[in-house]
Amino acid sequence: MRLAIVRQKYNPHGGAERFVSRALKTLCQRQALDVTLLTRDWQDSGGWHCEKLRPFHLGRAWREKAFAHAAQKQFHRFDLVQSHERIPGCDIFRAGDGVHAVWLEQYSRTQSALSNALRRYSPFHRHILAAEAAMFADPKLKMVICISEQGKQQICERFHVPDDKLCVIYNGVDTDSFHPKLAEKYRYIQRQAWQIPQDAPLLAFVGSGFERKGAARALQAIAAHPNVYLVIAGRDKSIKRYQKLAVQHGVAERVRFLGGVNDIKPVYGAADALILPTLYEPFGNVCLEGLACGLPLFTSTMCGAAEWIREGENGWVRDALDIDGFASAIADWLNKRNEWPSLRANARATAKPFTLERMGQELEALYARLLTTESEA
């Protein structure tokens, strides 16, 4: 089976790209699949066949259109095309980036009226919205892979995609590498390196793009808890603004900005819990990784992983902008300190079934079903 995976660009610090790399490695191990990656720029070759499409462009909107057109010209060579970009004509769309219209709605909650008006007329956003609608309406589309039930519901409601064209295949995680045993390896040495007391409650915020993922809200949430520390692992063009914000809220001495990290495992190993008060996150690979490491999760109602959370058992869920709510949830967590081993065990148990092997099996079964249905038609 000749399978094309379409993803425009690789960001070593991006969760979606890390997922694609892991998925490619998993799929390439399956003998029935001949996998090709169609991309504009991908640094992690990983042993699979990679074809780079680099059409000329000026500006973001033109870049998206040009890449989509270049990719579409290659689709005929494959039995199935699975796109991770909003490109009409693909057989399978993996909705790893969620619904763009929903993201814009959530983002508008934190922006001025002028900013929102300008965004509505942005050529880039107008193109993404149009491409998204055209792709979901395209008769060539056979299946949409959603990565959460929330995402499935959003696509169904917005674009009226029939239920038989929607499925949920959760992301997979290497449950051997992402494991509570990381604490034994990294807790002492990393806290010592970061000058964080060994017994201090430590939250980890992991992700690039601080505005969407809620770094500022994480800073504000710990302000009411003078013994709680926070490490922030990820890149952002405005990191100095967040460092100033930490000073303004009186938490600078308890926050460590790590920047982009190539290996996130030491961060998980040193932390006691994970916090992601995101405006919009279709699922959140970091949530799956953190849970697999035994970290209870503080996240928002607009995070796909929230559907896995049981209040006070393996995490807490609040509205993204409810700073007091997150502060209260942290207080509840601190008051349950004697129950932390149970919380960690619950977190691990939540993620443990969702292995890369399981994801690979579900994807391969889907491909086989689609090809069988097509041959019988």
N, C-alpha and C positions, 0 to 999 in steps of 0.2 A: 504494500500500500504506500503510495507516494503522498506524503503529508507535508504541506507547507505551513509554517508558523510565521505570522507576520507581526513584527514589533519594530517600531521605527528606530528606537535609540536605546543604548545601554547606559544606565547610570549606576555605578557600583554601589551607591548609597541609597538606591531606590528600591523599595519593597517589591513593586511590580516587576522590575527587571530581575531581581533576585529570584522571584518566583518563576519567571520564564526560563532562566538558566537551570533551575532545579528541575522544572518540568521537561526541558529538552534532554537533560541528562537521563532522566527516568524513562522518557519515551524512546531514546536512542538505544536503550538496553533491551528493548522489546524487538525481537527479530522480525516480526511481521511488519515493522514500520521503517520506511526510508524517509527520514526527516530532513527537511531543508528550512533554514531560517532566512526569510526575506527581511532585510533591514537596511537602514541608512548608515548606521554607525553602531558597531557592537564590538566591545573590547574582549569579552570572554568567549573565546572560540569553543572551548569545552569539548572538542572532538567531533562536533557535528558539522554538517555542510552548511556554509554560510554564504549567501549571495548578497552583496551590497548594492543597493540602488541609490544613486546619488544624483538625481536630476537637479538642474539649475533652479534656484529660487531666490527671491528677495522678500524678506518678511515672513512672519509665522503662518499667515493664512496661505500664502503661495507655497510655502514649504509643505504644509499638510496636503494641499491639492496635488502638488507635483509628485509627492511620494505615493499617494493613493493611486494616481494614474499609472505610475511606473509599476506598482505592485499588481494592479489589475491586469496589465499586459502579460503578466507571468502566470496568472491563475490557471490557464488552460493546460498547463504542463502537469498538473497534479490531480490526484484522485479526490483529495479533500484539501480545502484551504481553511485554516483556522486563524482568524485575524484577532489580534489584540488591539487593533486600531479600528476606528469607525470608518470602514471602507465598504461601500455598496458592492455587491457581487460575490462576497465571500460565502462559503458554505456554512461555516460555523463562526459565530462571534463569541469570544470570551469577554464578558462584561466586567473585566477586572478594574476598570476605571469608573465603573458605575454609570449613572445617568447624568449627562452634563447639565441638563436643565435643573435637576435637583441640586447639584453642586452649586450652581449659580444662585439658586434661591437661598440656600443655607449661607453662602458667602455674603449675600446682600444683607443679612442680619447684622453684620459688623461694619458695614460700609455706609458712607454718606449717600444721600439721594443723588447728588451730582455724579459721584463715582459709579453708582449703579446705572444711571442713565447713559453714561459714556460706555460702560461695559456692554449694554444692550446693543449699541451700534458699532461695537468693535468688529472689524472684518474677521478676525480670528474666531471669536465666539460665535458669530453668525454662521461661519462656515462649519464649525463643529456641530452646532445645533442642526443645521441643514443636512450634513452628512449622516448624523445619527438617525434622523427621521427617515432619510432615504434608504439607509441600510436596513432598518427594521421593516420597511415596506417592500423591500426588494424580494421578488418571488424566488430568487436563487437561494435565499437564506433558509437553511434547513433546521438549524438549531442555535439557540442562545444558551451558552453556559453561564449561569449565574453563580456567584461565589457566596451568596447568602440568600436566605428566604426573603429578607427585606429587599434585596436587589431585584429578585424575581418579581415581587409585588410591584415595585416601582416601574419596572419595564412593562409589566402587564397593564397597569393603570394608565401609563403615559402613552404607550404606543399600540395598545390593544393587540399585542402579539398573542396568538392562540396558545393555550396551555401546553399543547402537545409539541410546541416548538421551544419550550422553556424547560430547562433542567437545572438542578443545583448540584454542582460538584465542588465540594469544599477544597480549599488549598491543602496541600500536604506539607508535612514537616519531617525532617530527619529526627525522629524521636530518640535516637541513640546519641546524636551530637547535642541536641537541645534537651537537656536532662537536668533534674535537680542536683545531680552529682557535680555540676559546674560550681556550686557553692563551695564544695570542699577544695576545689582547685584554685578558685579565684577570689573568694570573699576576703580572706585576710590580706593577700598581697595587693589587691586593687584598692581596698580601703586605705591601706597604709600609703600607697602611692598617691591617692587623692586626698590624703589627710582628713579622712572621715572616721570618726570613732567606730570601733568594731561593733559596739552594741547599739549604735544609733539607727533608728528606722530610716531606711533608704529607698526612695522611689526612683525608678528609671523612666525617663521619657526618651523614646527612640523614634527618630524619623526626621527627614529633611522636609523643608517647607513648614516653618514654625507657625505661620499664621493659620493655615488650614488645620494643622494637627493639634494646635492648642498649647504651645509652649508657654505663652503668657498666662493662660488660665492655670496651668500647672504651677507656675511661680506664685500666683495669687493664692492658690488653694493651700499651699504649705505655710503661708504667712502667719496663720493663726496657730501654728504648731511649732514652737521654737526648737523642738528636739528633732524635727524631721529634716532630712537632707534630700537633695535632688540632684541626679546626674542627667545631663541632656546630651545625648549622642545623636548628631546629625548636622547637616549643613544648612545655612540660610544666609542669603545675601545681606540681611539686616541684623546679623548676630549682635553687633554693638548696641543696637536698640534694645535687645532683650537683656543684655548685660546691664544697661542703664536701668531697665525696668526692675531687675533684681535688686538693684541698689535702692530704688524708690520704694519698694515694698519691704525693705529691711531684711532681705533673705540672701543677699549676695555672698555672705560668708558660708552659707549652707548649700550653695548651688555650684556645681562644676560643669562648665561648658567644655565638652570633649571634642567638638567638631565632628567631621565625618570619620568613622572608624571602619577599618577593613575587616576586623573580626569583632562581632558584637557579643560573642559568648562571654568574655570577661565582664561585660556590663551586666548581663543577666545573672552571672554567677555571684556578683557582689551585691545585687539588689535584693530587697525584701518584697517588692511589689512593682507593678508596671502601671504607669498612668498615661492615658491618651485621650484627653478631652477634646476630641476632634470635631470640627464642624461637619465633616462628611468623610466617611471612609467606607468603601464598599465591603471590605472585611477587615483588613489590617493584618498583614503577615506578621508584624511584630507582636500582635496579640496572640497568634497561634504559637509563635516561638516562645514568648514569655510564659504562657500557660504550660507549654511542654516542659519548661524549666521549673515549674512549680511556683510561678509568681502570680498571686491574685491580681486581678485586672480592674482598674478604675477607668471606665470609658463612657462614651456618650450614647445617647439614644440613636444617633445617626451613624453609628459604627456597626457594620454587619456582625461583628463578633459579639455584640451585645446580646444577641439571641441565644448565646451559650451561657450567659452569666446568670447565676442564681444569687440573689441579694444576700450578702453576708456570708456566703458559703464558698464561692470562688471569685467573688468580686462585687463591684458596685456599679450601677449605671445611673447617670444623671443627664439632664439637658446640657449641651455643650457650654452654654453661657451661664449656667447656674454655679457660680463660684462658691457661694455659700453651701450649696448642695454637695459639691465635691469636698469642701472643707469638713462638712459634717460626716461624710462617708469616711474620710481619713480618720476622723475622731473615733468612729465606730470600729475601724480597723485597729487603731491603737488600743482601744479598750478591750479588744479581743486578743491581746498579745499572747495570752496563754493558749489560745486556740490556733496560733499561726501554723504549727505543724499540720493540723487538720486542713486548714485553708490551702496550704501548699500541696497536700495530697489530693485535694479536690481539684485544684487547678491542673495538676499533672494528669489526673484521670480524665478531665474534660478533653484534653488535646491528644492523649495517647492513641486513640483509635485512628486519628487522621494522619496516617503515614504517607510518605511519597509513593510507596508501593500500592496502597489503596487508591490513591489518586490516579496513578498510572493505569491500574486495572479498570477503573471507571471510565477513563478517557478512551482506552482501547476498545472497551465494550461499546461505547457510544459510536466510535468511528465504524466499527463492524456493523452495527445496527443500521447506521445511515447508508452505508454502501449496499447492504442487503436490501433495504427498502427501495433504494434507487434501481438496483438490478431487476427487482420484481415489478417495478412500475411499467 
